[in-house]
Amino acid sequence: MSKKISYLTQIIQFSRNFIKMLKNPAGERNKQPILEILQQYVDVNKESRLLEISSGCGLHSSFLSSYFPMTSFQPSECDVNLFKSIKAYTKDCRNVKEPILIDISKDHESWDSAYEGQLLKSSTNIFEYMLNINMIHITPFECTEGLFKNSSKLLKSKGLLFTYGPYSMNNVLTPESNVLFDKSLRSKDPSWGIRDICDLKLLAEKNSMDLLKIHDLPSNNKLLVWIKN
Ligand SMILES: C[S@@+](CC[C@H](N)C(=O)[O-])C[C@H]1O[C@@H](n2cnc3c(N)ncnc32)[C@H](O)[C@@H]1O
């Protein structure tokens, strides 16, 4: 009987957790291609720290962390309503910390969040890796500016920033589906839109960062690897 009750309790807990996990069909499609690129850069034999900016529902930290057991993942969001979902996705992940509040458009010196007991506003050079998936085109450009500015402060020397999403190159956006996507983004909010890699390179250089590599990924997306010099 007590075995039955404990089994039922487990089912109830699982269902409660499952309800909190927000669905993310795009994330389900891109998580494997993103993993395969990260595996080329993240040293699995060395302890390291990764800060994810705009973690959304928490799917990526949850999925990716299991492939990098020596890397401590720190998810973050500017929307605290997503914390429940991030916690639900990552609750069984040994190397994922509780989500923290980060508005990437703001300078890290104004953040009140702490990392490993230390306020991020007074921290620099602490992460080997930073990760940002599908945010740059769905936010005002101040978020992208903040992403590079804050990455250059928070990454260690030679640390890497991975950004994933659709991009144009030399003001050429292909294919037609991305042109239509860009139009629909800008019609929803004129401050959104697919960014050009050349503009991002200039922004990165202003912040002591360089573009290391462009990886073409499925569905006309790219994963860009940036290095702090
Ligand atoms: C399209 S979602 C992508 C979420 C997740 N990375 C993924 O791929 O599933 C864009 C995310 O950017 C976050 N975001 C918007 N403005 C932000 C800001 N100023 N700072 C940090 N994150 C922000 C939103 O809350 C949202 O979760």
The ligand as an SDF file (V2000), in Angstrom:
LIG
                    3D

 27 29  0  0  0  0  0  0  0  0999 V2000
   12.4290   34.0680  -28.4280 C   0  0  0  0  0  0  0  0  0  0  0  0
   12.7800   33.9850  -26.7360 S   0  0  0  0  0  0  0  0  0  0  0  0
   14.1450   32.8540  -26.7230 C   0  0  0  0  0  0  0  0  0  0  0  0
   14.2400   32.1040  -25.4350 C   0  0  0  0  0  0  0  0  0  0  0  0
   15.2640   30.9710  -25.3910 C   0  0  0  0  0  0  0  0  0  0  0  0
   16.6000   31.4450  -25.4990 N   0  0  0  0  0  0  0  0  0  0  0  0
   14.9760   29.9710  -26.4700 C   0  0  0  0  0  0  0  0  0  0  0  0
   15.6620   29.9270  -27.4850 O   0  0  0  0  0  0  0  0  0  0  0  0
   14.0180   29.2120  -26.3150 O   0  0  0  0  0  0  0  0  0  0  0  0
   13.5250   35.5460  -26.3770 C   0  0  0  0  0  0  0  0  0  0  0  0
   13.8350   35.7150  -24.9140 C   0  0  0  0  0  0  0  0  0  0  0  0
   14.5170   36.9440  -24.7170 O   0  0  0  0  0  0  0  0  0  0  0  0
   14.1680   37.3990  -23.4280 C   0  0  0  0  0  0  0  0  0  0  0  0
   14.4860   38.8290  -23.2970 N   0  0  0  0  0  0  0  0  0  0  0  0
   13.8090   39.8780  -23.7990 C   0  0  0  0  0  0  0  0  0  0  0  0
   14.3680   41.0230  -23.4020 N   0  0  0  0  0  0  0  0  0  0  0  0
   15.4360   40.7010  -22.6390 C   0  0  0  0  0  0  0  0  0  0  0  0
   16.3900   41.4540  -21.9050 C   0  0  0  0  0  0  0  0  0  0  0  0
   16.3530   42.7780  -21.9000 N   0  0  0  0  0  0  0  0  0  0  0  0
   17.3250   40.7920  -21.1800 N   0  0  0  0  0  0  0  0  0  0  0  0
   17.3570   39.4350  -21.1680 C   0  0  0  0  0  0  0  0  0  0  0  0
   16.4730   38.6710  -21.8380 N   0  0  0  0  0  0  0  0  0  0  0  0
   15.5150   39.2920  -22.5600 C   0  0  0  0  0  0  0  0  0  0  0  0
   12.6690   37.1060  -23.3480 C   0  0  0  0  0  0  0  0  0  0  0  0
   12.1860   37.1130  -22.0100 O   0  0  0  0  0  0  0  0  0  0  0  0
   12.5970   35.7520  -24.0030 C   0  0  0  0  0  0  0  0  0  0  0  0
   12.6860   34.6960  -23.0810 O   0  0  0  0  0  0  0  0  0  0  0  0
  1  2  1  0
  2  3  1  0
  2 10  1  0
  3  4  1  0
  4  5  1  0
  5  6  1  0
  5  7  1  0
  7  8  2  0
  7  9  1  0
 10 11  1  0
 11 12  1  0
 11 26  1  0
 12 13  1  0
 13 14  1  0
 13 24  1  0
 14 15  1  0
 14 23  1  0
 15 16  2  0
 16 17  1  0
 17 18  1  0
 17 23  2  0
 18 19  1  0
 18 20  2  0
 20 21  1  0
 21 22  2  0
 22 23  1  0
 24 25  1  0
 24 26  1  0
 26 27  1  0
M  CHG  2   2   1   9  -1
M  END
$$$$
